[in-house]
Amino acid sequence: MLQINISEQDRWLSSDELCECSDISSALLLELVEHSIAIPFEGVELAQWQFSVENLLVVQKATRIQRDLALDWGDTALILQLLDEREQLERQVLMLKQQLKRFKA
């Protein structure tokens, strides 16, 4: 897999760049978009699509999950959603613990 350094001004990747950085085909990228795993910010067609840098990380995570667990892309999308919800809940718990500490002090 290609490693890249992304500066603050390079916040968007073309579909070709996303495919290259994630080591996936454009056909697979289409499938990931169909399952809302990768979400293009701009463009109507594959060649025009622009993706946020965060999409690169999501696509890399999705391909690892799919490969390691031998899941279909629908199941992989569900797992990504559940992992995201878990992270949100962990942040909420941390925030509530901090508020509770201030209340007890």
Gaussian input, Z-matrix of N, CA and C with variables (Angstrom, degrees):
# hf/3-21g

backbone

0 1
 N
 C     1     B1
 C     2     B2     1     A1
 N     3     B3     2     A2     1     D1
 C     4     B4     3     A3     2     D2
 C     5     B5     4     A4     3     D3
 N     6     B6     5     A5     4     D4
 C     7     B7     6     A6     5     D5
 C     8     B8     7     A7     6     D6
 N     9     B9     8     A8     7     D7
 C    10    B10     9     A9     8     D8
 C    11    B11    10    A10     9     D9
 N    12    B12    11    A11    10    D10
 C    13    B13    12    A12    11    D11
 C    14    B14    13    A13    12    D12
 N    15    B15    14    A14    13    D13
 C    16    B16    15    A15    14    D14
 C    17    B17    16    A16    15    D15
 N    18    B18    17    A17    16    D16
 C    19    B19    18    A18    17    D17
 C    20    B20    19    A19    18    D18
 N    21    B21    20    A20    19    D19
 C    22    B22    21    A21    20    D20
 C    23    B23    22    A22    21    D21
 N    24    B24    23    A23    22    D22
 C    25    B25    24    A24    23    D23
 C    26    B26    25    A25    24    D24
 N    27    B27    26    A26    25    D25
 C    28    B28    27    A27    26    D26
 C    29    B29    28    A28    27    D27
 N    30    B30    29    A29    28    D28
 C    31    B31    30    A30    29    D29
 C    32    B32    31    A31    30    D30
 N    33    B33    32    A32    31    D31
 C    34    B34    33    A33    32    D32
 C    35    B35    34    A34    33    D33
 N    36    B36    35    A35    34    D34
 C    37    B37    36    A36    35    D35
 C    38    B38    37    A37    36    D36
 N    39    B39    38    A38    37    D37
 C    40    B40    39    A39    38    D38
 C    41    B41    40    A40    39    D39
 N    42    B42    41    A41    40    D40
 C    43    B43    42    A42    41    D41
 C    44    B44    43    A43    42    D42
 N    45    B45    44    A44    43    D43
 C    46    B46    45    A45    44    D44
 C    47    B47    46    A46    45    D45
 N    48    B48    47    A47    46    D46
 C    49    B49    48    A48    47    D47
 C    50    B50    49    A49    48    D48
 N    51    B51    50    A50    49    D49
 C    52    B52    51    A51    50    D50
 C    53    B53    52    A52    51    D51
 N    54    B54    53    A53    52    D52
 C    55    B55    54    A54    53    D53
 C    56    B56    55    A55    54    D54
 N    57    B57    56    A56    55    D55
 C    58    B58    57    A57    56    D56
 C    59    B59    58    A58    57    D57
 N    60    B60    59    A59    58    D58
 C    61    B61    60    A60    59    D59
 C    62    B62    61    A61    60    D60
 N    63    B63    62    A62    61    D61
 C    64    B64    63    A63    62    D62
 C    65    B65    64    A64    63    D63
 N    66    B66    65    A65    64    D64
 C    67    B67    66    A66    65    D65
 C    68    B68    67    A67    66    D66
 N    69    B69    68    A68    67    D67
 C    70    B70    69    A69    68    D68
 C    71    B71    70    A70    69    D69
 N    72    B72    71    A71    70    D70
 C    73    B73    72    A72    71    D71
 C    74    B74    73    A73    72    D72
 N    75    B75    74    A74    73    D73
 C    76    B76    75    A75    74    D74
 C    77    B77    76    A76    75    D75
 N    78    B78    77    A77    76    D76
 C    79    B79    78    A78    77    D77
 C    80    B80    79    A79    78    D78
 N    81    B81    80    A80    79    D79
 C    82    B82    81    A81    80    D80
 C    83    B83    82    A82    81    D81
 N    84    B84    83    A83    82    D82
 C    85    B85    84    A84    83    D83
 C    86    B86    85    A85    84    D84
 N    87    B87    86    A86    85    D85
 C    88    B88    87    A87    86    D86
 C    89    B89    88    A88    87    D87
 N    90    B90    89    A89    88    D88
 C    91    B91    90    A90    89    D89
 C    92    B92    91    A91    90    D90
 N    93    B93    92    A92    91    D91
 C    94    B94    93    A93    92    D92
 C    95    B95    94    A94    93    D93
 N    96    B96    95    A95    94    D94
 C    97    B97    96    A96    95    D95
 C    98    B98    97    A97    96    D96
 N    99    B99    98    A98    97    D97
 C   100   B100    99    A99    98    D98
 C   101   B101   100   A100    99    D99
 N   102   B102   101   A101   100   D100
 C   103   B103   102   A102   101   D101
 C   104   B104   103   A103   102   D102
 N   105   B105   104   A104   103   D103
 C   106   B106   105   A105   104   D104
 C   107   B107   106   A106   105   D105
 N   108   B108   107   A107   106   D106
 C   109   B109   108   A108   107   D107
 C   110   B110   109   A109   108   D108
 N   111   B111   110   A110   109   D109
 C   112   B112   111   A111   110   D110
 C   113   B113   112   A112   111   D111
 N   114   B114   113   A113   112   D112
 C   115   B115   114   A114   113   D113
 C   116   B116   115   A115   114   D114
 N   117   B117   116   A116   115   D115
 C   118   B118   117   A117   116   D116
 C   119   B119   118   A118   117   D117
 N   120   B120   119   A119   118   D118
 C   121   B121   120   A120   119   D119
 C   122   B122   121   A121   120   D120
 N   123   B123   122   A122   121   D121
 C   124   B124   123   A123   122   D122
 C   125   B125   124   A124   123   D123
 N   126   B126   125   A125   124   D124
 C   127   B127   126   A126   125   D125
 C   128   B128   127   A127   126   D126
 N   129   B129   128   A128   127   D127
 C   130   B130   129   A129   128   D128
 C   131   B131   130   A130   129   D129
 N   132   B132   131   A131   130   D130
 C   133   B133   132   A132   131   D131
 C   134   B134   133   A133   132   D132
 N   135   B135   134   A134   133   D133
 C   136   B136   135   A135   134   D134
 C   137   B137   136   A136   135   D135
 N   138   B138   137   A137   136   D136
 C   139   B139   138   A138   137   D137
 C   140   B140   139   A139   138   D138
 N   141   B141   140   A140   139   D139
 C   142   B142   141   A141   140   D140
 C   143   B143   142   A142   141   D141
 N   144   B144   143   A143   142   D142
 C   145   B145   144   A144   143   D143
 C   146   B146   145   A145   144   D144
 N   147   B147   146   A146   145   D145
 C   148   B148   147   A147   146   D146
 C   149   B149   148   A148   147   D147
 N   150   B150   149   A149   148   D148
 C   151   B151   150   A150   149   D149
 C   152   B152   151   A151   150   D150
 N   153   B153   152   A152   151   D151
 C   154   B154   153   A153   152   D152
 C   155   B155   154   A154   153   D153
 N   156   B156   155   A155   154   D154
 C   157   B157   156   A156   155   D155
 C   158   B158   157   A157   156   D156
 N   159   B159   158   A158   157   D157
 C   160   B160   159   A159   158   D158
 C   161   B161   160   A160   159   D159
 N   162   B162   161   A161   160   D160
 C   163   B163   162   A162   161   D161
 C   164   B164   163   A163   162   D162
 N   165   B165   164   A164   163   D163
 C   166   B166   165   A165   164   D164
 C   167   B167   166   A166   165   D165
 N   168   B168   167   A167   166   D166
 C   169   B169   168   A168   167   D167
 C   170   B170   169   A169   168   D168
 N   171   B171   170   A170   169   D169
 C   172   B172   171   A171   170   D170
 C   173   B173   172   A172   171   D171
 N   174   B174   173   A173   172   D172
 C   175   B175   174   A174   173   D173
 C   176   B176   175   A175   174   D174
 N   177   B177   176   A176   175   D175
 C   178   B178   177   A177   176   D176
 C   179   B179   178   A178   177   D177
 N   180   B180   179   A179   178   D178
 C   181   B181   180   A180   179   D179
 C   182   B182   181   A181   180   D180
 N   183   B183   182   A182   181   D181
 C   184   B184   183   A183   182   D182
 C   185   B185   184   A184   183   D183
 N   186   B186   185   A185   184   D184
 C   187   B187   186   A186   185   D185
 C   188   B188   187   A187   186   D186
 N   189   B189   188   A188   187   D187
 C   190   B190   189   A189   188   D188
 C   191   B191   190   A190   189   D189
 N   192   B192   191   A191   190   D190
 C   193   B193   192   A192   191   D191
 C   194   B194   193   A193   192   D192
 N   195   B195   194   A194   193   D193
 C   196   B196   195   A195   194   D194
 C   197   B197   196   A196   195   D195
 N   198   B198   197   A197   196   D196
 C   199   B199   198   A198   197   D197
 C   200   B200   199   A199   198   D198
 N   201   B201   200   A200   199   D199
 C   202   B202   201   A201   200   D200
 C   203   B203   202   A202   201   D201
 N   204   B204   203   A203   202   D202
 C   205   B205   204   A204   203   D203
 C   206   B206   205   A205   204   D204
 N   207   B207   206   A206   205   D205
 C   208   B208   207   A207   206   D206
 C   209   B209   208   A208   207   D207
 N   210   B210   209   A209   208   D208
 C   211   B211   210   A210   209   D209
 C   212   B212   211   A211   210   D210
 N   213   B213   212   A212   211   D211
 C   214   B214   213   A213   212   D212
 C   215   B215   214   A214   213   D213
 N   216   B216   215   A215   214   D214
 C   217   B217   216   A216   215   D215
 C   218   B218   217   A217   216   D216
 N   219   B219   218   A218   217   D217
 C   220   B220   219   A219   218   D218
 C   221   B221   220   A220   219   D219
 N   222   B222   221   A221   220   D220
 C   223   B223   222   A222   221   D221
 C   224   B224   223   A223   222   D222
 N   225   B225   224   A224   223   D223
 C   226   B226   225   A225   224   D224
 C   227   B227   226   A226   225   D225
 N   228   B228   227   A227   226   D226
 C   229   B229   228   A228   227   D227
 C   230   B230   229   A229   228   D228
 N   231   B231   230   A230   229   D229
 C   232   B232   231   A231   230   D230
 C   233   B233   232   A232   231   D231
 N   234   B234   233   A233   232   D232
 C   235   B235   234   A234   233   D233
 C   236   B236   235   A235   234   D234
 N   237   B237   236   A236   235   D235
 C   238   B238   237   A237   236   D236
 C   239   B239   238   A238   237   D237
 N   240   B240   239   A239   238   D238
 C   241   B241   240   A240   239   D239
 C   242   B242   241   A241   240   D240
 N   243   B243   242   A242   241   D241
 C   244   B244   243   A243   242   D242
 C   245   B245   244   A244   243   D243
 N   246   B246   245   A245   244   D244
 C   247   B247   246   A246   245   D245
 C   248   B248   247   A247   246   D246
 N   249   B249   248   A248   247   D247
 C   250   B250   249   A249   248   D248
 C   251   B251   250   A250   249   D249
 N   252   B252   251   A251   250   D250
 C   253   B253   252   A252   251   D251
 C   254   B254   253   A253   252   D252
 N   255   B255   254   A254   253   D253
 C   256   B256   255   A255   254   D254
 C   257   B257   256   A256   255   D255
 N   258   B258   257   A257   256   D256
 C   259   B259   258   A258   257   D257
 C   260   B260   259   A259   258   D258
 N   261   B261   260   A260   259   D259
 C   262   B262   261   A261   260   D260
 C   263   B263   262   A262   261   D261
 N   264   B264   263   A263   262   D262
 C   265   B265   264   A264   263   D263
 C   266   B266   265   A265   264   D264
 N   267   B267   266   A266   265   D265
 C   268   B268   267   A267   266   D266
 C   269   B269   268   A268   267   D267
 N   270   B270   269   A269   268   D268
 C   271   B271   270   A270   269   D269
 C   272   B272   271   A271   270   D270
 N   273   B273   272   A272   271   D271
 C   274   B274   273   A273   272   D272
 C   275   B275   274   A274   273   D273
 N   276   B276   275   A275   274   D274
 C   277   B277   276   A276   275   D275
 C   278   B278   277   A277   276   D276
 N   279   B279   278   A278   277   D277
 C   280   B280   279   A279   278   D278
 C   281   B281   280   A280   279   D279
 N   282   B282   281   A281   280   D280
 C   283   B283   282   A282   281   D281
 C   284   B284   283   A283   282   D282
 N   285   B285   284   A284   283   D283
 C   286   B286   285   A285   284   D284
 C   287   B287   286   A286   285   D285
 N   288   B288   287   A287   286   D286
 C   289   B289   288   A288   287   D287
 C   290   B290   289   A289   288   D288
 N   291   B291   290   A290   289   D289
 C   292   B292   291   A291   290   D290
 C   293   B293   292   A292   291   D291
 N   294   B294   293   A293   292   D292
 C   295   B295   294   A294   293   D293
 C   296   B296   295   A295   294   D294
 N   297   B297   296   A296   295   D295
 C   298   B298   297   A297   296   D296
 C   299   B299   298   A298   297   D297
 N   300   B300   299   A299   298   D298
 C   301   B301   300   A300   299   D299
 C   302   B302   301   A301   300   D300
 N   303   B303   302   A302   301   D301
 C   304   B304   303   A303   302   D302
 C   305   B305   304   A304   303   D303
 N   306   B306   305   A305   304   D304
 C   307   B307   306   A306   305   D305
 C   308   B308   307   A307   306   D306
 N   309   B309   308   A308   307   D307
 C   310   B310   309   A309   308   D308
 C   311   B311   310   A310   309   D309
 N   312   B312   311   A311   310   D310
 C   313   B313   312   A312   311   D311
 C   314   B314   313   A313   312   D312

   B1=1.4460
   B2=1.5226
   B3=1.3009
   B4=1.4560
   B5=1.5191
   B6=1.3243
   B7=1.4581
   B8=1.5240
   B9=1.3245
   B10=1.4581
   B11=1.5128
   B12=1.3110
   B13=1.4539
   B14=1.5131
   B15=1.3044
   B16=1.4596
   B17=1.5162
   B18=1.3206
   B19=1.4527
   B20=1.5216
   B21=1.3085
   B22=1.4654
   B23=1.5230
   B24=1.3412
   B25=1.4621
   B26=1.5264
   B27=1.3218
   B28=1.4627
   B29=1.5285
   B30=1.2987
   B31=1.4544
   B32=1.5136
   B33=1.3183
   B34=1.4597
   B35=1.5160
   B36=1.3128
   B37=1.4605
   B38=1.5166
   B39=1.3103
   B40=1.4662
   B41=1.5278
   B42=1.3188
   B43=1.4660
   B44=1.5283
   B45=1.3242
   B46=1.4720
   B47=1.5226
   B48=1.3331
   B49=1.4667
   B50=1.5219
   B51=1.3220
   B52=1.4642
   B53=1.5238
   B54=1.3201
   B55=1.4683
   B56=1.5252
   B57=1.3235
   B58=1.4644
   B59=1.5240
   B60=1.3144
   B61=1.4639
   B62=1.5269
   B63=1.3107
   B64=1.4674
   B65=1.5194
   B66=1.3214
   B67=1.4676
   B68=1.5312
   B69=1.3451
   B70=1.4622
   B71=1.5271
   B72=1.3087
   B73=1.4665
   B74=1.5264
   B75=1.3135
   B76=1.4656
   B77=1.5279
   B78=1.3371
   B79=1.4705
   B80=1.5235
   B81=1.3279
   B82=1.4626
   B83=1.5241
   B84=1.3294
   B85=1.4614
   B86=1.5262
   B87=1.3165
   B88=1.4694
   B89=1.5243
   B90=1.3233
   B91=1.4635
   B92=1.5285
   B93=1.3206
   B94=1.4648
   B95=1.5241
   B96=1.3182
   B97=1.4662
   B98=1.5267
   B99=1.3230
   B100=1.4700
   B101=1.5236
   B102=1.3323
   B103=1.4661
   B104=1.5296
   B105=1.3243
   B106=1.4736
   B107=1.5224
   B108=1.3231
   B109=1.4623
   B110=1.5203
   B111=1.3087
   B112=1.4631
   B113=1.5229
   B114=1.3239
   B115=1.4617
   B116=1.5237
   B117=1.3316
   B118=1.4688
   B119=1.5247
   B120=1.3316
   B121=1.4564
   B122=1.5161
   B123=1.3092
   B124=1.4607
   B125=1.5119
   B126=1.3125
   B127=1.4574
   B128=1.5100
   B129=1.3195
   B130=1.4545
   B131=1.5230
   B132=1.3221
   B133=1.4573
   B134=1.5226
   B135=1.3120
   B136=1.4610
   B137=1.5241
   B138=1.3022
   B139=1.4695
   B140=1.5264
   B141=1.3317
   B142=1.4649
   B143=1.5300
   B144=1.3065
   B145=1.4584
   B146=1.5152
   B147=1.3213
   B148=1.4540
   B149=1.5262
   B150=1.3254
   B151=1.4587
   B152=1.5195
   B153=1.3083
   B154=1.4569
   B155=1.5260
   B156=1.3113
   B157=1.4574
   B158=1.5278
   B159=1.3264
   B160=1.4610
   B161=1.5276
   B162=1.3363
   B163=1.4640
   B164=1.5205
   B165=1.3144
   B166=1.4631
   B167=1.5259
   B168=1.3227
   B169=1.4623
   B170=1.5243
   B171=1.3201
   B172=1.4672
   B173=1.5249
   B174=1.3179
   B175=1.4709
   B176=1.5242
   B177=1.3249
   B178=1.4617
   B179=1.5247
   B180=1.3250
   B181=1.4640
   B182=1.5223
   B183=1.3246
   B184=1.4666
   B185=1.5203
   B186=1.3187
   B187=1.4653
   B188=1.5239
   B189=1.3393
   B190=1.4719
   B191=1.5241
   B192=1.3333
   B193=1.4676
   B194=1.5201
   B195=1.3242
   B196=1.4686
   B197=1.5233
   B198=1.3145
   B199=1.4668
   B200=1.5324
   B201=1.3324
   B202=1.4620
   B203=1.5224
   B204=1.3299
   B205=1.4617
   B206=1.5214
   B207=1.3184
   B208=1.4767
   B209=1.5301
   B210=1.3348
   B211=1.4606
   B212=1.5190
   B213=1.3271
   B214=1.4638
   B215=1.5319
   B216=1.3253
   B217=1.4680
   B218=1.5219
   B219=1.3220
   B220=1.4612
   B221=1.5203
   B222=1.3346
   B223=1.4657
   B224=1.5256
   B225=1.3139
   B226=1.4611
   B227=1.5267
   B228=1.3196
   B229=1.4685
   B230=1.5255
   B231=1.3303
   B232=1.4640
   B233=1.5250
   B234=1.3174
   B235=1.4618
   B236=1.5242
   B237=1.3220
   B238=1.4677
   B239=1.5234
   B240=1.3246
   B241=1.4596
   B242=1.5268
   B243=1.3215
   B244=1.4636
   B245=1.5246
   B246=1.3184
   B247=1.4636
   B248=1.5240
   B249=1.3238
   B250=1.4618
   B251=1.5293
   B252=1.3298
   B253=1.4651
   B254=1.5252
   B255=1.3284
   B256=1.4636
   B257=1.5265
   B258=1.3283
   B259=1.4628
   B260=1.5247
   B261=1.3314
   B262=1.4657
   B263=1.5236
   B264=1.3227
   B265=1.4606
   B266=1.5240
   B267=1.3201
   B268=1.4630
   B269=1.5250
   B270=1.3343
   B271=1.4689
   B272=1.5280
   B273=1.3300
   B274=1.4646
   B275=1.5214
   B276=1.3186
   B277=1.4636
   B278=1.5218
   B279=1.3192
   B280=1.4568
   B281=1.5242
   B282=1.3225
   B283=1.4565
   B284=1.5333
   B285=1.3288
   B286=1.4622
   B287=1.5244
   B288=1.3207
   B289=1.4657
   B290=1.5192
   B291=1.3332
   B292=1.4610
   B293=1.5235
   B294=1.3280
   B295=1.4630
   B296=1.5213
   B297=1.3155
   B298=1.4614
   B299=1.5213
   B300=1.3302
   B301=1.4672
   B302=1.5183
   B303=1.3367
   B304=1.4683
   B305=1.5243
   B306=1.3192
   B307=1.4608
   B308=1.5264
   B309=1.3314
   B310=1.4628
   B311=1.5211
   B312=1.3325
   B313=1.4728
   B314=1.4997
   A1=108.82
   A2=116.70
   A3=123.62
   A4=109.80
   A5=116.53
   A6=121.77
   A7=108.19
   A8=116.74
   A9=119.74
   A10=109.90
   A11=115.24
   A12=121.71
   A13=107.01
   A14=115.93
   A15=120.38
   A16=108.49
   A17=115.85
   A18=120.30
   A19=109.66
   A20=115.10
   A21=120.73
   A22=111.91
   A23=117.83
   A24=119.19
   A25=112.70
   A26=118.34
   A27=121.83
   A28=109.66
   A29=117.20
   A30=120.12
   A31=112.83
   A32=118.55
   A33=121.75
   A34=110.73
   A35=115.18
   A36=122.24
   A37=108.88
   A38=116.33
   A39=119.86
   A40=108.11
   A41=116.29
   A42=119.27
   A43=110.31
   A44=117.35
   A45=120.27
   A46=111.47
   A47=116.58
   A48=120.14
   A49=111.21
   A50=116.50
   A51=119.97
   A52=110.53
   A53=116.71
   A54=120.78
   A55=110.80
   A56=116.46
   A57=120.30
   A58=111.36
   A59=116.74
   A60=120.79
   A61=112.17
   A62=117.06
   A63=121.78
   A64=112.78
   A65=116.36
   A66=122.18
   A67=111.37
   A68=115.05
   A69=120.72
   A70=109.07
   A71=116.19
   A72=121.28
   A73=109.75
   A74=116.10
   A75=119.70
   A76=110.37
   A77=117.73
   A78=120.55
   A79=110.43
   A80=116.55
   A81=119.51
   A82=110.55
   A83=117.22
   A84=119.94
   A85=110.49
   A86=117.35
   A87=120.57
   A88=110.83
   A89=116.38
   A90=120.41
   A91=111.03
   A92=116.88
   A93=120.34
   A94=110.99
   A95=117.11
   A96=120.61
   A97=109.98
   A98=117.46
   A99=120.84
   A100=111.62
   A101=117.24
   A102=121.84
   A103=112.02
   A104=117.03
   A105=123.62
   A106=112.58
   A107=116.59
   A108=120.57
   A109=108.71
   A110=116.90
   A111=123.06
   A112=106.93
   A113=115.55
   A114=119.75
   A115=108.96
   A116=116.89
   A117=119.06
   A118=110.70
   A119=114.85
   A120=120.71
   A121=111.07
   A122=115.98
   A123=120.97
   A124=109.93
   A125=115.09
   A126=121.23
   A127=113.14
   A128=114.50
   A129=121.77
   A130=110.32
   A131=116.12
   A132=122.04
   A133=110.05
   A134=115.13
   A135=121.78
   A136=112.18
   A137=118.07
   A138=121.70
   A139=112.57
   A140=117.79
   A141=121.94
   A142=112.46
   A143=117.58
   A144=120.47
   A145=112.10
   A146=115.36
   A147=124.15
   A148=107.06
   A149=115.69
   A150=121.12
   A151=109.57
   A152=115.84
   A153=119.80
   A154=109.05
   A155=115.34
   A156=120.78
   A157=109.97
   A158=117.05
   A159=120.50
   A160=111.22
   A161=116.70
   A162=120.20
   A163=111.34
   A164=116.92
   A165=120.39
   A166=109.90
   A167=116.66
   A168=120.49
   A169=111.50
   A170=116.78
   A171=121.01
   A172=110.75
   A173=116.93
   A174=120.51
   A175=110.31
   A176=117.23
   A177=119.65
   A178=111.07
   A179=116.96
   A180=120.58
   A181=110.50
   A182=116.78
   A183=121.28
   A184=111.65
   A185=116.65
   A186=118.65
   A187=111.18
   A188=117.48
   A189=119.88
   A190=110.94
   A191=116.66
   A192=120.66
   A193=110.22
   A194=116.14
   A195=120.39
   A196=110.79
   A197=116.80
   A198=121.22
   A199=111.36
   A200=116.71
   A201=120.38
   A202=112.97
   A203=116.85
   A204=120.50
   A205=113.21
   A206=117.07
   A207=122.70
   A208=111.50
   A209=115.20
   A210=121.57
   A211=110.32
   A212=115.75
   A213=117.89
   A214=107.62
   A215=116.22
   A216=119.75
   A217=112.75
   A218=117.82
   A219=120.10
   A220=111.25
   A221=115.99
   A222=120.47
   A223=111.09
   A224=116.39
   A225=120.55
   A226=110.52
   A227=117.04
   A228=120.88
   A229=110.66
   A230=116.80
   A231=121.06
   A232=110.75
   A233=117.44
   A234=120.66
   A235=110.48
   A236=117.45
   A237=120.07
   A238=111.30
   A239=116.51
   A240=120.71
   A241=110.36
   A242=117.20
   A243=120.81
   A244=111.52
   A245=117.85
   A246=120.87
   A247=111.16
   A248=116.91
   A249=121.30
   A250=110.66
   A251=116.62
   A252=120.47
   A253=110.91
   A254=116.78
   A255=120.83
   A256=110.57
   A257=117.29
   A258=121.08
   A259=111.11
   A260=117.02
   A261=120.75
   A262=110.65
   A263=117.00
   A264=120.90
   A265=111.18
   A266=117.69
   A267=120.68
   A268=110.89
   A269=117.16
   A270=120.21
   A271=110.76
   A272=116.92
   A273=120.43
   A274=110.98
   A275=117.32
   A276=121.31
   A277=109.91
   A278=117.45
   A279=121.11
   A280=110.93
   A281=117.08
   A282=121.25
   A283=110.56
   A284=117.13
   A285=120.76
   A286=111.51
   A287=117.39
   A288=120.45
   A289=110.57
   A290=116.90
   A291=120.47
   A292=110.80
   A293=117.00
   A294=120.51
   A295=110.69
   A296=116.91
   A297=121.28
   A298=110.71
   A299=117.87
   A300=121.39
   A301=110.63
   A302=116.66
   A303=120.07
   A304=110.56
   A305=117.12
   A306=121.39
   A307=110.69
   A308=116.67
   A309=121.42
   A310=111.88
   A311=117.40
   A312=120.75
   A313=112.85
   D1=137.30
   D2=-178.65
   D3=-72.98
   D4=131.30
   D5=175.93
   D6=-99.36
   D7=133.51
   D8=178.85
   D9=-131.28
   D10=153.82
   D11=171.97
   D12=-102.54
   D13=126.20
   D14=-176.70
   D15=-113.24
   D16=118.68
   D17=178.38
   D18=-84.22
   D19=171.97
   D20=-178.13
   D21=-61.08
   D22=-32.90
   D23=-179.00
   D24=-80.07
   D25=-16.67
   D26=179.45
   D27=-94.57
   D28=64.93
   D29=-174.95
   D30=-88.24
   D31=-8.79
   D32=-175.25
   D33=-124.93
   D34=142.69
   D35=178.16
   D36=-122.17
   D37=141.32
   D38=172.82
   D39=-74.11
   D40=168.49
   D41=178.14
   D42=-62.10
   D43=-38.41
   D44=177.75
   D45=-63.09
   D46=-43.34
   D47=179.15
   D48=-64.99
   D49=-41.73
   D50=178.79
   D51=-62.46
   D52=-43.76
   D53=178.54
   D54=-62.16
   D55=-44.23
   D56=-178.79
   D57=-65.26
   D58=-45.66
   D59=-178.27
   D60=-67.93
   D61=-29.99
   D62=-178.30
   D63=-96.06
   D64=-5.92
   D65=-178.02
   D66=57.29
   D67=48.71
   D68=177.23
   D69=-127.09
   D70=161.75
   D71=177.92
   D72=-85.30
   D73=163.10
   D74=176.63
   D75=-66.76
   D76=-30.93
   D77=176.54
   D78=-63.97
   D79=-40.31
   D80=177.66
   D81=-68.25
   D82=-37.88
   D83=176.98
   D84=-59.70
   D85=-41.62
   D86=176.45
   D87=-58.25
   D88=-42.35
   D89=179.49
   D90=-65.74
   D91=-39.38
   D92=178.58
   D93=-65.24
   D94=-36.90
   D95=176.71
   D96=-67.93
   D97=-40.04
   D98=178.00
   D99=-59.69
   D100=-33.24
   D101=-179.83
   D102=-93.50
   D103=8.14
   D104=-179.82
   D105=59.20
   D106=28.78
   D107=173.65
   D108=-80.70
   D109=-45.60
   D110=172.88
   D111=-109.28
   D112=134.99
   D113=-175.89
   D114=-125.57
   D115=109.69
   D116=179.51
   D117=-69.39
   D118=140.75
   D119=179.64
   D120=-84.93
   D121=-37.46
   D122=-176.65
   D123=-134.57
   D124=160.65
   D125=172.69
   D126=95.11
   D127=150.11
   D128=179.68
   D129=-100.19
   D130=-35.18
   D131=-177.69
   D132=-110.40
   D133=160.80
   D134=-179.56
   D135=-50.44
   D136=-45.60
   D137=-177.39
   D138=-65.55
   D139=-21.74
   D140=-178.19
   D141=-97.18
   D142=-12.97
   D143=-173.93
   D144=-61.70
   D145=141.66
   D146=172.40
   D147=-123.26
   D148=137.68
   D149=-178.06
   D150=-122.99
   D151=145.79
   D152=175.31
   D153=-72.61
   D154=160.22
   D155=177.58
   D156=-61.17
   D157=-33.67
   D158=178.28
   D159=-59.87
   D160=-33.24
   D161=177.21
   D162=-62.26
   D163=-35.23
   D164=177.38
   D165=-59.26
   D166=-46.45
   D167=-179.99
   D168=-64.59
   D169=-40.04
   D170=178.81
   D171=-65.14
   D172=-43.99
   D173=179.70
   D174=-63.31
   D175=-41.80
   D176=178.38
   D177=-64.06
   D178=-42.23
   D179=177.58
   D180=-63.82
   D181=-43.57
   D182=-178.99
   D183=-62.37
   D184=-42.75
   D185=-178.92
   D186=-67.65
   D187=-34.62
   D188=175.55
   D189=-65.88
   D190=-46.17
   D191=179.97
   D192=-61.06
   D193=-47.85
   D194=-178.00
   D195=-61.50
   D196=-43.42
   D197=-179.17
   D198=-68.66
   D199=-48.31
   D200=-174.93
   D201=-68.25
   D202=-35.20
   D203=-176.69
   D204=-102.65
   D205=-2.35
   D206=179.44
   D207=53.36
   D208=50.82
   D209=-179.22
   D210=-101.77
   D211=162.85
   D212=170.48
   D213=-83.73
   D214=170.59
   D215=-173.25
   D216=-70.09
   D217=-29.06
   D218=176.05
   D219=-63.71
   D220=-44.58
   D221=177.52
   D222=-66.62
   D223=-37.75
   D224=178.19
   D225=-63.20
   D226=-41.55
   D227=177.66
   D228=-61.38
   D229=-40.94
   D230=178.48
   D231=-63.61
   D232=-43.39
   D233=178.88
   D234=-62.55
   D235=-42.60
   D236=177.70
   D237=-60.48
   D238=-41.01
   D239=178.65
   D240=-63.68
   D241=-43.96
   D242=179.69
   D243=-65.92
   D244=-39.06
   D245=176.52
   D246=-63.59
   D247=-40.19
   D248=178.21
   D249=-64.20
   D250=-44.16
   D251=178.07
   D252=-62.30
   D253=-39.30
   D254=178.53
   D255=-62.69
   D256=-43.78
   D257=178.23
   D258=-61.63
   D259=-40.86
   D260=177.87
   D261=-63.04
   D262=-42.85
   D263=178.82
   D264=-64.84
   D265=-39.29
   D266=177.47
   D267=-62.61
   D268=-40.23
   D269=177.33
   D270=-64.55
   D271=-40.29
   D272=178.73
   D273=-64.42
   D274=-42.60
   D275=179.04
   D276=-62.15
   D277=-43.98
   D278=178.58
   D279=-60.89
   D280=-44.42
   D281=179.06
   D282=-62.32
   D283=-43.18
   D284=179.54
   D285=-65.99
   D286=-37.26
   D287=176.92
   D288=-63.63
   D289=-40.56
   D290=178.59
   D291=-65.34
   D292=-40.42
   D293=177.68
   D294=-65.21
   D295=-39.48
   D296=179.37
   D297=-64.68
   D298=-39.26
   D299=177.47
   D300=-60.51
   D301=-43.96
   D302=179.77
   D303=-65.89
   D304=-35.82
   D305=-179.60
   D306=-68.20
   D307=-39.29
   D308=-178.64
   D309=-73.66
   D310=-27.27
   D311=-175.18
   D312=-71.81

